[in-house]
Amino acid sequence: MGGGGELESLWLLFGIRLRCAHVELRPAREHDLAQLAAIFPDDAEHDPNVPMLDGLSLPNNRKRLVLQGYWGALGSWSVDSWCLNFVVSVDGRTVGVQSLEADHFPELRVVDSGSWLAADSRRQGVGRAMRAAVLALAFDHLGAAAAVSSAREDNLASLGVSRSLGYRDNGVSASRAPTGPCTLRHMRLRREDWQASGRGATVEVHGVSRCGPWFGVEMPLTGDTPA
Ligand SMILES: CC(C)(COP(=O)(O)OP(=O)(O)OC[C@H]1O[C@@H](n2cnc3c(N)ncnc32)[C@H](O)[C@@H]1OP(=O)(O)O)[C@@H](O)C(=O)NCCC(=O)NCCS
């Protein structure tokens, strides 16, 4: 077994594979970082609470945050707070990132998500497919009770993805953004609405059945999609 294989046998999350239509997701790896930083779009918001490094340009600070986001998620993983970052590809080409995250998942059973796509890969249904892929993982394999998503009220693309997958409006709140205060719109998808939609059947999930300890849940709820 090569070096990568040995690592996958220790960090079992690296073996997860999701597919929805022509959109494929696999956990981000170190060798993806340069490509992800290169295509990180200007309109993907970074966390306004993370301080910038003085002396580094804003674009290079934002690329630096893509790298630290990857390392931070792996280094701080715990059952009570985790974030799984997937590289999204279409026809073998890396086009963006879809993340799935949760705090206190065993008790609360609620997942959140975040995503971005390179500008030339938008408005083709990729955003919806990659969100559906992680929702299938959350609801059908991890036993989530609800999924939430939040976006600025003027982010019609993110809100469009949520609405098209059956999320319902769940209120607004004031928030800080790099450009100043803004209104966040919160969306929520219930397990029963996901199941009634039948969208889980459009997603293939592989490699998750041994990952129960990472999420603090009994596995498998549902086995991997049959080969
Ligand atoms: C959010 C994002 C991932 C959506 O991906 P996408 O592939 O363009 O979205 P889809 O093509 O799957 O569209 C899904 C739905 O949203 C709607 N939509 C997408 N972009 C839209 C836009 N700019 N304005 C209005 N509606 C939009 C689509 O019409 C579709 O709805 P429908 O099924 O009712 O027609 C992408 O726009 C992006 O990367 N944005 C920048 C980063 C970002 O804002 N991330 C979210 C942070 S909360």
The ligand as an SDF file (V2000), in Angstrom:
LIG
                    3D

 48 50  0  0  0  0  0  0  0  0999 V2000
  -23.7390   29.7250   -3.9460 C   0  0  0  0  0  0  0  0  0  0  0  0
  -23.1900   28.9500   -5.1590 C   0  0  0  0  0  0  0  0  0  0  0  0
  -22.3350   27.7890   -4.6540 C   0  0  0  0  0  0  0  0  0  0  0  0
  -24.4100   28.4240   -5.9740 C   0  0  0  0  0  0  0  0  0  0  0  0
  -23.9550   27.5610   -6.9750 O   0  0  0  0  0  0  0  0  0  0  0  0
  -24.6120   27.4580   -8.4470 P   0  0  0  0  0  0  0  0  0  0  0  0
  -24.0480   26.2320   -9.0840 O   0  0  0  0  0  0  0  0  0  0  0  0
  -24.4270   28.7260   -9.1810 O   0  0  0  0  0  0  0  0  0  0  0  0
  -26.1610   27.2470   -8.1510 O   0  0  0  0  0  0  0  0  0  0  0  0
  -27.1900   26.3510   -9.0080 P   0  0  0  0  0  0  0  0  0  0  0  0
  -26.9020   26.5260  -10.4740 O   0  0  0  0  0  0  0  0  0  0  0  0
  -27.1650   24.9570   -8.4950 O   0  0  0  0  0  0  0  0  0  0  0  0
  -28.5800   27.0610   -8.6690 O   0  0  0  0  0  0  0  0  0  0  0  0
  -29.4260   26.6030   -7.6290 C   0  0  0  0  0  0  0  0  0  0  0  0
  -30.6470   27.4950   -7.5580 C   0  0  0  0  0  0  0  0  0  0  0  0
  -30.2540   28.8240   -7.2080 O   0  0  0  0  0  0  0  0  0  0  0  0
  -30.6570   29.7460   -8.2310 C   0  0  0  0  0  0  0  0  0  0  0  0
  -29.5730   30.7010   -8.4360 N   0  0  0  0  0  0  0  0  0  0  0  0
  -28.2660   30.4180   -8.5990 C   0  0  0  0  0  0  0  0  0  0  0  0
  -27.5620   31.5470   -8.7570 N   0  0  0  0  0  0  0  0  0  0  0  0
  -28.4600   32.5620   -8.6920 C   0  0  0  0  0  0  0  0  0  0  0  0
  -28.3260   33.9690   -8.7780 C   0  0  0  0  0  0  0  0  0  0  0  0
  -27.1180   34.5540   -8.9560 N   0  0  0  0  0  0  0  0  0  0  0  0
  -29.4410   34.7330   -8.6620 N   0  0  0  0  0  0  0  0  0  0  0  0
  -30.6560   34.1710   -8.4850 C   0  0  0  0  0  0  0  0  0  0  0  0
  -30.8400   32.8060   -8.3870 N   0  0  0  0  0  0  0  0  0  0  0  0
  -29.7410   32.0290   -8.4840 C   0  0  0  0  0  0  0  0  0  0  0  0
  -30.8350   28.8900   -9.4740 C   0  0  0  0  0  0  0  0  0  0  0  0
  -31.7440   29.4930  -10.3770 O   0  0  0  0  0  0  0  0  0  0  0  0
  -31.3840   27.6170   -8.8870 C   0  0  0  0  0  0  0  0  0  0  0  0
  -32.7490   27.7440   -8.5410 O   0  0  0  0  0  0  0  0  0  0  0  0
  -33.9180   27.0130   -9.3730 P   0  0  0  0  0  0  0  0  0  0  0  0
  -33.6710   25.5460   -9.2400 O   0  0  0  0  0  0  0  0  0  0  0  0
  -35.1570   27.4470   -8.6760 O   0  0  0  0  0  0  0  0  0  0  0  0
  -33.7480   27.4840  -10.7740 O   0  0  0  0  0  0  0  0  0  0  0  0
  -22.3290   29.8700   -6.0580 C   0  0  0  0  0  0  0  0  0  0  0  0
  -23.1560   30.8980   -6.5840 O   0  0  0  0  0  0  0  0  0  0  0  0
  -21.1310   30.5220   -5.3780 C   0  0  0  0  0  0  0  0  0  0  0  0
  -20.0730   29.9190   -5.2970 O   0  0  0  0  0  0  0  0  0  0  0  0
  -21.2870   31.7650   -4.8520 N   0  0  0  0  0  0  0  0  0  0  0  0
  -20.1970   32.4960   -4.2030 C   0  0  0  0  0  0  0  0  0  0  0  0
  -19.8770   31.9280   -2.8290 C   0  0  0  0  0  0  0  0  0  0  0  0
  -21.0840   31.9510   -1.9190 C   0  0  0  0  0  0  0  0  0  0  0  0
  -21.8370   32.9080   -1.8880 O   0  0  0  0  0  0  0  0  0  0  0  0
  -21.2380   30.8510   -1.1580 N   0  0  0  0  0  0  0  0  0  0  0  0
  -22.3100   30.7130   -0.2010 C   0  0  0  0  0  0  0  0  0  0  0  0
  -21.9660   31.4430    1.0380 C   0  0  0  0  0  0  0  0  0  0  0  0
  -23.2970   31.3560    2.2200 S   0  0  0  0  0  0  0  0  0  0  0  0
  1  2  1  0
  2  3  1  0
  2  4  1  0
  2 36  1  0
  4  5  1  0
  5  6  1  0
  6  7  2  0
  6  8  1  0
  6  9  1  0
  9 10  1  0
 10 11  2  0
 10 12  1  0
 10 13  1  0
 13 14  1  0
 14 15  1  0
 15 16  1  0
 15 30  1  0
 16 17  1  0
 17 18  1  0
 17 28  1  0
 18 19  1  0
 18 27  1  0
 19 20  2  0
 20 21  1  0
 21 22  1  0
 21 27  2  0
 22 23  1  0
 22 24  2  0
 24 25  1  0
 25 26  2  0
 26 27  1  0
 28 29  1  0
 28 30  1  0
 30 31  1  0
 31 32  1  0
 32 33  2  0
 32 34  1  0
 32 35  1  0
 36 37  1  0
 36 38  1  0
 38 39  2  0
 38 40  1  0
 40 41  1  0
 41 42  1  0
 42 43  1  0
 43 44  2  0
 43 45  1  0
 45 46  1  0
 46 47  1  0
 47 48  1  0
M  END
$$$$
